[in-house]
Amino acid sequence: MDLVPALEEPLKKVLGPPTAKVMAEHLGLLTVGDLLHHYPRRYEERGQLTHLADLPMDEHVTVVAMVADARLHTFASARAPRGKGQRLEVTITDGSGRLQLVFFGNGVHKPHKDLLPGTRAMFAGKVSVFNRRLQLAHPAYALLHGDGEEPGESVESWAGALIPLYPATAKLESWKIGKAVQTVLPRAQEALDPLPDSLREGRGLLPLPEALLKIHRPATKADIEDARARLKWDEAFVLQVALARRRHADAQLPAVPRAPAPDGLLTAFDARLPFTLTEGQRKVSREIFADLATDHPMHRLLQGEVGSGKTMVALRAMLAVVDAGGQAAMLAPTEVLAQQHHRSIVEMLGELAEGGMLGGAEHATKVVLLTGSMGAAARRHALLDLATGEAGIVIGTHALIEDKVQFHDLGLVVVDEQHRFGVEQRDALRGKGKQPPHLLVMTATPIPRTVAMTVFGDLETSVLDQLPAGRSPIASHVVPAADKPHFLARAWERVREEVANGHQAYVVCPRIGDEEDAPGKPAKGSGTQPAKGSGNAAKGAGQSAGAADQVADADKRPPLAVLEVADQLARGPLSGLRIEVLHGRMHPDDKDAVMRRFAAGETDVLVATTVIEVGVNVPNATAMVIMDADRFGVSQLHQLRGRVGRGSAPGLCLLVTEMPEASPARQRLAAVAATLDGFELSRIDLEQRREGDVLGQAQSGARSSLRVLAVIEDEEIIAEAREEATRLVAADPALTALPGLRTALDALLDEEREQYLEKG
């Protein structure tokens, strides 16, 4: 982060080209500053060593232990010189357990000399099982005393020290990284401090050089805590300053104010609504209208519970802009969703969407759809309507971003399902306005406040947390297909009951199952052969397996596929019902036709992939069965479940899995079944995934800069850092008084990331 000339020095000058090359390729560390910010993942106390009893299988581990026994075996081997091979077996102990190390061939000579009984060393390697015993084959090792490794160190000081263990790779062990850190540590004194003195002193934080020294070479556990507290502030504050400067710069941009006309399209629309808006919808609309009326572009994030009526709020904002003489564009992530939005907006507007047509209402506008697969004539027509201003509202996919698309006067961009779009697309669409258009971003599932502050930190946030009246609760249950096959049989009976009562159902599968599915792909679509075990998927038959075999079986077979499951259901438990399939590789016209038939009640059961995940609105659909539910993420399951219970009849969501009860996958499903609170589930989701995945593309700067800051745990730090950053940037946007902070920002926002935030 704080790369000043001393810290910008390339590692190859300091550590030599071979080590520097491995660090660059495997750890992304290029400079002295990068290495100083490569913090230990944990610390070993030599006094209380890693428990050998708790070693995880198949993981790269570092253990500190003493050699209890070493034996050299000779055995007959056709491949060895003179027909005899050698194997060195070393047993190490830490008091809690024992572990065997094995070395073969030419690799036995040095360890045979080094690893004598009583020797203490640090060992690193991958844990495997041989003859039902844990072992490390050919581990790397470093002697901890004697042999000149740590000269002059007494046993007492050795036993009390904390050993830093670094995020390592097979090519570079933790202690080698530690030695490299030792080489560059003196340069930490030259690190410029990014925190203003007043902030640092006011919060009792260490100076940066001291924090770097203590995180790499702590004398006590308190040193580690103090260093981490300081470094967390660095990460939170530098990132929040970057976002605060972005917001400040946006506030300086000009935009056309778009205040709705008093008796225009919006008023006419509100008058024809058959229901009243929730208080939440009214409050968020007021926030949006206030933003639209200013002469700076709105940058607002609208997030809310699944089914909280975000589309209604977005539509009212679009109508306000049309009233003010501008155009509004809604960018949807998939064609199915774009078509769905277009259809529902045209239905909601009725004659108000018939601008320029006979029978159109007085204030009517035209609503056009633009997707990549439209026919040439329809596309030409839509493009013309946009260029002339005839169309006030356009709904489309990425096709809206193409160069050919010209707007008459683009005033508002609504991005639905933000996490599916790169910021580049958002930017390309915003570039089509004469002046920067206003921007409203909608997320389908709630995200925790701190993630909003970090990932969408350049946006103001509005939250819809009330469900519209008339929505029904959804009951969710886990169906353990392997443990209790009769539960699955009962699930299909429930679907039949819903259909008999005049309702409809979805069955969701992770995979399509046509010949284009490439073999060997991971969960989201693997294998072409019929799924092993999927024969039981529809029937609910099958034997309960042992837990370990069960996980292995459920993991090994390809995920269940739409085409296979639909076929099995039609011939088995749902025979006689009207079943159709829907997936992403169908022709757009076919997809649209299937969705129209389902919406019209002409289909009983829709077997689909996650194309139905967002925005699909069929109030008569009351049941959903999600096959291989363990293959989906928590937020995705919550999102899918939001497709049922949209009418007055209660919804039912059944999560089918073959995972055993104790597995993490089952715990995740139990969490989804236990609550309908999307904000709570988003926290669970976040805790189960790595921070980097959460920040993902949404913040490439944050992803590589968050090393000690945890987005959920450190909520308070992030919120306070945002306040401090906003205050600082308001007083000194150019940061003239803080060279250390400017340097840290430059490092965080190298060019690619800077553009990323620019476009944000």
N, C-alpha and C positions, 0 to 999 in steps of 0.2 A: 504494500500500500504506500508507505512513505519513502518513495525512492528518490534519494538525493544523490548527487554524484558519487559519494563514497558507496552508497548502497546500490547504485546502478551498475557497479562494476560487474562485468560478465563473470560467471562462475568459472569459466574455463581458464581465466587468468589466475584465479585464486586457488582452484582445486586441481587444475590440470584437465586436459581435454577428455580423457576416458570417463572419469567420474562425472564431469559436467555433462557429457553426452547422455549418460544414463539418466541423470537428474532431469535434463530437458525433455527427453523422450518419454520417460515413464512417470515423472511427477510434475512436469510442466514448470520446473524451476529453472530460471535463466540467469538471475542476478543474485548478488549478495542479499539484497532486500527480500527477494522471493524466498530465499533459504531461511532468513531470520523470521519470516512469517509462516514457515512450515513448522507448526507447533507440535509438541508431543501429543500423541493421542491419549496416552495414560502414563502412569509412573509405577514402577515396581519398587517396593521397599525390599531391600535385600534381606532385612530381618524377617519379613514375612513373605515368603516367595509365592509365586504363582502356584495355585494348587494343581499339581499334576493330575489330581483326581478329577478335575473339572474340564479337561481339555476337549474342545469341540472337534468333531470329525471333519476332515477335508478342509480345514482352515489353516492358513499360514499363521503359526504362533511363534512367540518368543518366550522362552522360559529361562529362569535362573535356577540352577540346581548343582548338586555335588555328585561327582562320579562315585558310585558305590562299588562298581565291579566292571572289569573290562576283560574280555576273552577273545583270543584270536583263533579262529577255526580254519582248518585246511580241508578242502573237499575236492573230489574228482570233478574235473570240468573239461569237456572236449575243446571249449573255446579258449581256455587259459593256456599261457605258455607252459610247456612241459606237463600239460594235462592236469595241473593242480591250481585250484582257485583259492583265494583267501577271503574270509569274512570276519570283520571285527564287530563283536556285539558289546555294546557299552550300556550298562544299566545306570540311570541317574535317579536321584531321589531329592525331594524337598521336604521330607517329613510327612507330607500328606499322601503321597503316592509314589509309584515308580513308573519309569518310562524307559522303553528300550530304544537305543539308537543303533542303526546298522550302517556299516561302510563296507563296500566291496572293492575287489580288484586293486588297481593302483591307488584308489582313494583310501586305503587302510593305513598307509605308512605314517603320515603326519599325525592323524588322531591317535594311532597306537603309541606314538612317542609322547603326545601332549596329554591325553586323557587318562591319567593314572588315578587309581582310587584316592579319594580325598581332594582331588582338584575341583575348584569351583569354576563354573563357566556359564556364559549365556549362550543358549542354543536357539537356532531359528530354523524352521522347516515346516513341511505340511504333514499334519497328523493323518496317519493311515492305520489300517488294521491288518495284522498278519497273524495267523493262528490264534485268532480271537484276542490278540493283545494289541494295545495301542503302540505305535512305533513312529519314529521319525527316521526316514531313510536319507542318508547323506546330508544331515543337517549342516548348515554353516554354524560356526561357533567362535566365540571370543573368550579367551581365558580372563578371569577377573582378578587374579593376583598371581604373582610369580611370573616367570617368562617375560618380565619386562613390560607386561601390558599396562600395569598401573603402578609405576615405580614409586617407592617410598610411601605407599599408602598402608596405614596400619589396619589390622583386622577390625579394630573398633570403628574407625571412621568409615571403612569399607562397608561394614554391616549396617551402619546407620544411614547411609546415603540413599537418596531417591534416584532410581535409574529411569531417565526419560525413554519411553518407547515411542518411536515415530511411525506415522503412516508409512509403510515400507512397500517394497515390491520384491518379487523373487530375485530380481537382478541387483537389488541394493538393500542389504539388511539394515535393520534399525540402528545397530551400533555404528555402522559405517556412516549413516546420515548424522548420527550424534557426533562423530569425529569431525565431519565436515562443518557442522554447526560450531563446534569448538574453535575451528580455524577462523571462522568469520565473526564470532561473537564480539571480539574487541571493537569491531566497526559499529556495533549497536550504539556506542556512545555518540556517533555522528548523526543518528536518526533525528530528523526535525520533527517536533511534536505537532500533530495536526489539531490537538484540542486547544482552544483558547485557555490561557492561564486561569482566568476567572472561573471557567467551567470546571477545570481540573481540580483547582484548589477548593472550590465550593463543594465538590462532591468527594473530596478526600481521595482522589485517584493518584496512582503512582505516575512519575514522569515516564515517558515512553522508553528511554534506554534502560531504566531500572526494570520496567515490566518485561522487556525482552530478555534481560539477564535472568530474571526470576522464573520465567516460564520454561527456559531451557536448562537452567542450573539451579533448581530450587534447593534451599537447605532444609525447608520445612514444608508441611502441607499448607500452612498459612501463606507462604510465599506464592504457591500455585494459585490459591484463591484470589490473592491481591492482584496477581498478574492477569488472571482471566477477567476479573472485574474491569480492569483498566482496558484490556484489549477488546472486550465486548463493546465498550463505549466507543472505541475507535471505529469499529465496523459499523455500528448503528449510526453514529453521528456523521461519518463521511458519506455514507449512502443517503442519509436523510438530507444532508446539505446539497448533494447532487440533485435530489428530487425537488427540494425547495427552490433551488435556482431555476430548475425547469419550470416550476409553477410561476415563479416570479417573471421569467421571460415570457411565458404564455400570457400573463396578465398585461404585458406591454403590447401584445399583438393587436392589430385592429380587427374588428369583425363588424358585420352589419347587424344592428340590433333587430330582433325579430319579435316584436310584441304582437300578440294576437289581436285581430280587429274585434271590436266589442260585439258586433252582431254578425259574425261571419260563420265560416265553416265549423269551427270548434263549438260555437254556441248551438248551431243546428244539430251537430252530432250529439252533444250532451243531451239535448232535448229529446232525441229519439232512443236513448238508452233505456232498455227495459228494466234496469236495476240501478241502485244507487252505488256510487263508488265507495270503497272503504275509506275510513278516516286516513289510513296510511297512504292510499293512492292519492287522496286530495293533498295531503301534506307534501309528498314527494313531487307532485305536479307543480305545487306552488314554488318549491325550490328550483325546479327546472325552468319554469316560466320567468322567474326572477333572473336566472342566468342568461336566458335567451334575450332578455330585454336590454342587456348591457352591450357596450361596444367593444368587448373583448370576447374571444371565443370561449364558450362553455367547455369544460373538460370534466365530465361527471361520470362516475361509476354507479350504475343502478343494480343493486344486488338484492336478492330476496329469496324467500322460500319457494320451492317448486310449487307452481300453481298460485302464486300470490298476486297474479294479474300484472306482471311487468309489461306484457305486450300492450295492454290497455293504456298504461302510463306513456309508453313510447309512442303509441299511435296519437294520443292527445298532443304530445310535443310536436309530432310531425304536422298535425293539422294546424297548430298554432303558427308554425313556420310558413305553411302554405297560405294561411290567412294574411301573413305579413308580406306576401309576394315572392317568397322563396320556394325552393324545392327541397324535398327530404329524401334521403336514400337509406334503405335498410339493408345491411350486409349480413347474409345468413351463411352458415358454414356448409350446408349441403343443399342439393337441389330439392330433396324431399321437404326440407324445412322451408326453403324459399317458396315453394309452391303452396305449402300449408299456410304460411304467413299471408301470402297473396290472397289465397282463397278466403281465409278468415277475415282479413281486413276489408276485402270487397263485400263480404257478407255483412260485416258490422256497419259499414258505411251505407250499404243499400244504394238508393238513388243519388247519394252524395258522392258516389264513386263513378258517376256516369257523366262527368264533365264533357261538354261538347257533343253529347248524344241526345237524341230525342227522348224526352221523359226524364232527363237529368234535372236534379234540383237546382235551385237558383245559385247556391254557393258551391256547386259540385266541382270536384277536380277529377283527374284521371289517374288511375292506379295501374302502373305497368309492371310486368315481370320481365326480368332479363337473366337468362341462365346460359351456360355454355352450349347446351345441346338443343337450343331452339332452332327451328327451321329458319332459313335465310330471310324469307319474306317477313315473318313475324318479328325477327330480330331487327330488320331494317325499319320496320314500323315503330318499334319500341325506341330505337335510337333517335328517330326523327322527333317523336313525342318529347324526348328528353331535351333535345337541342333547341326545340322551338319553345319549350316551356309549357306545352300543352299538358304534359303529365306533371302533376304536383308531387306525386309519390312514386318512387321506384323501389321494388324489392328484388334483390338479386343475389347471386353468388359471386365468386371471384371474377366472373365475367364483367361485373361493374367497373373493375379496376383497369380494364384494357384501355390502351391509348385511344382507340376509336370512339370510346364513350365520351360525349361532350354534354355538359349540362348548360341550361340557359342561365340558372342562378342557384347554385347549390348552397343551401343555408344550414342544413343539419345532416350529420351522418350518424346513424344508429348502428352500432355493431352488436349483433346478437351472438352470445356464446364466445366471449372474448378469447378464452384460452385456446380456441381452435385457429386463431388468426395470428400470423406474425404481425409485428408492428409495421413492417414494410407495407402490408396491404392496407392497413388503417391509414398510413401516410399517403399512399398513392391515391386513395379515394379523397382524402382531405385536400390533396393538391389540385383537385378539379374545381374548387370554388374560386371565384374571382378574388375573394379574400378568404382567410382560413374559415371554414364552416364551423359551426358549433358541433361538439362531439358528445354522444351519449353511448356509453358502453354497458351492455347488460351481461351479467353472468347468470348461468342457469342454476347453479347450485351455490349456496351461500359459501363464503370463504371467511375464515377468522379475521378479526379486525387487524391483527398485526400483519397478516399476509397482505391484506388490502393496503396497509400502510407501506409495505415493502415492495410488493409486486406492482401495485397500481398507485404508488405513492405520488404520481404526478396528477392524480385525479381526485376531485372531491367526491365523497361517497354519500349515496342515499340508500337507505335500507327499507325494504317492504317486509314487515314481519307479521302481517295479518292476512289470513286467508279470506277470500271473498265469501259472503254469505252463501249458503246453499251447497258448499263443498262438503263432502262426506269424509269421515275418518277412514283410514286404510288399515286393515289388519294384516300383519306380516308374520309369516311363520317359516322356520327352516325345515326343509323336508330331507331327512337323511336317507337317501335312496339306497345306500349300501347296507347300513345298519338295519333299517326298517323298510323293506321293499313295499309293505302294505301301505305305508304312508304315501308312497308315490301313486299307487293304484287309487288311493282315496283322493289325491290331488286331481286326477283326471275326472273322477266322479264329481268333484266340486265344480270343475269347468262345465261339465254337462248340465249340472243343476243351474248354474248361472245362465247358460244358453236357454234352458227350458223356461226360465223366468223372463225371457225376452231380452237378455243382456248379451254382451260379446266379450271375447277374451283375447289376450295376447299370449303367445309363447315365444320367449326370446332365447336365441342360441348364440354362442360366441363365433360360430363359423358359418360360411355359406354352404360349402360342401360340393361345389361343382369342380370340374377338372382343372380350373385355373388355380385352385389353391395349391401353392407350391409345397412340396413335401419338405418336412424338416423345419418349418417355420415355428416360432414359439407360440404361446397361448392364443394369440389373436387369430390364428388361422393356420393350422399345421396339418400336414399329411393329406393324402388323397384317398387312402383306403378307408372303408367304413370303420367307424370308431369302434374299437374293442370295448365291449360293455355298453355300446350305444344301443345294441339290440334290446337291452333291458330298459333303455331310457324311457321309452313310451309305455312299456308294459308294467313296470314296477315289480318285475320278478327278479330273482337273483339271490346269491348267497352272501351272507355277511362275511367279510374277510377279516384277517388280523389287521390291527391298526397300521402297522408299518407297511404291510403288503398293500393295504388299501390306499395309502398315500401314494405309494409307488405306482399302483395301477392307475389311479385317477390322474397322476401326473404324466404317466407314459403315453396313455392313449390320446389320440387327437381330441380336441374339444368337440362337443356335439355340434352337428351341422343342421342348418335350416332345412335343406332339401331332404336329408335322411329322416329327420324327426317328423317333418310334415307327412312324409310317406308312411312312416310307422303309425302315426296317430290316425291317419285316414283309414288305414287297414285294421287298426286295433282299437284302442280305448275311445277314440272320438269318431268312430266310423258313423256315417250318416249325417255328420255335421258339415256345414259348408266351410271348407278350410282353404285359405290362400297363403301364398308366401310373398315376402317382401325383403329385398336386400339391395345393397348398393350397386351391384353389377347389372341390374335390370335396366332396360331402356327407360329413360325418364318418362316417356308417355305411359309405359306400362306401370311404372311405379305410381304415377299420378292416378291412373285408372284404378289400381288396387286400393289406394288410399280413399278414393272417392266412393268405391263400392263399400268399403269398410265403414266409412263415415255415414253412408246412407243406410247401413244396417243390412246390406245384402250378403255380408260375409259373417259367419259366426266366430271363427277363430282365425287370427292372423299370426302365422309363424314367421318371425322376422329376426334380423340381426339388430344391432343397436341403431340402425337408421331411424328407429322410432324414439330414440333416446330423448330428443328435445323437441318441444313445441308442438308435438302431435296432439290434437285435442279432439277426442271422441267421447263425449260425456256418457254415452251408453255402454262403453267398455268398462266392466267392473272387476275383471279378474286378470291376473298376470302370473304366468308360471315362468320363472327364469331358470333355464337348464344350465348345469355347470356354473352355478352362481359364484363359486369361488374363483372363477376366472376373471371376474369383473372387480373394479375398484369400488370402495365404499361410496364415493360421490356418484359414480356411474349407476350403482344399484339404486341409490336414492332418487336419482334423476329418472331412471326407468320406471320406478314405482310410481312416480308422479304422473304417469300416463293413465292410471286408473283412479277411481274415486273423484272424477271431475264433474260428476253429475250429482243427483240427489240420492242415488243408491250407494250403500257403503262399498268400499273397494277391498279387494283381497289380493295380496301379493305372496306367492309361494317361492321360496328360494331353494332350489333343488341342488343337492351336492352329494358327492360320494366321499368327501373327506371325513376322517374319523373325528369323534367329538373333541379330543384333546388338541387337535391341530390349530395353529394360528388362523388358518382360513376359516374354520368353523367359528372361532371366537369373533372374527370380523363379521361374519354373517349374523351371528347372534346379536351383535351390537346394532346392526342395521334393523333387525327384526324388533329390537327393543325400543327404538325411538323413531319418531317422525320429525325430530328436530334437526334440520339440515345443518345448523350452526354447530350443534354438538357433534354430529357425524363428521363435519369437516375437520374438527379438532382431532377426532379419533383417526381419521384418514391421515392427517398430517403427522400424528405421532407414530404411525406405522410406516411412514415412508421417510426416506432421507430428505433433509432440507433441500438438497440440490434438485431433487425431483420436483419439489413443490415450486421452487423458484423457476425451475426449468428454463424454457426459452424466455419466460416472461421478464427475465431480468438477467441477461447474461453477466452484467457487472456484479450483481448480487451473488450470483451462483458461485463465482470464483472468489468472491471477497469474504463470504461468510464462513469463517473457520471456527470461531468460538461462539458466535452468536447463534442461539437457537430460536427460531421464529416464534414458537409457542411459549417456551419457558420464559423467554426474556421479553415478555409483552411490555412490562413497565419500562424497561430501558428503551425499547423502540419508541414507545409513546412519548417519553421524556425527550429523547433525542430529536424527535420530529418537532416538538415545541421549541427546543433550543435552536434547532437549525432554522426554523421559520423566522424566529426572532433575529437571529444573526444575519440572515440573508436580507431581511427587510431593512436592517440598519446599514449593511455593507455588502451589496450584491456582488461586487467585484472581489471581495475578500482581500482588500488591499493590505489590511493589517495582519494577515495570517499566512505568511509564505508556506509554513508547514502544512496547513490545510490545503492550500492550492496544489502543493506537490502531491499530497495524498489523493486529491481528486483527479489529478492528471493520471496517476497510476491506476485508479479505479476505472476512470473513463478513458481508457486508451481509445484510439479513434473509432474502432468498431462499436464499442459500447456507448461512446458519446453519441454517435449517430443513432444508436438504438434508443437512447433516452430522448434525443431530438425528436425522433419520430413518434415516441410515446405520446 
